């Protein structure tokens, strides 16, 4: 089983605990940024093009 590293938002330290920080019992979060998905952009591209087309007419 692999473990991830977590970051304590309260005392700004890193830990392997996924529930709470062992130093200050603060909340831990994942230090990695949120995943970006290009699929979401594709999903709404037809509406974006339609809006641009309407703006060009005016």
Residue pairs with C-beta under 8 A, 6 or more apart in sequence:
3 16
4 16
4 18
4 30
5 14
5 15
5 16
5 31
6 14
6 15
6 16
6 17
6 18
6 28
6 29
6 30
6 31
7 13
7 14
7 15
7 28
7 29
7 30
7 31
8 14
8 15
8 21
8 23
8 24
8 26
8 27
8 28
9 26
9 27
9 28
9 29
10 21
10 24
10 26
10 27
11 21
11 23
11 24
11 26
13 21
13 23
14 31
15 21
15 22
15 23
15 28
17 28
18 28
19 28
20 26
20 27
20 28
21 27
21 28
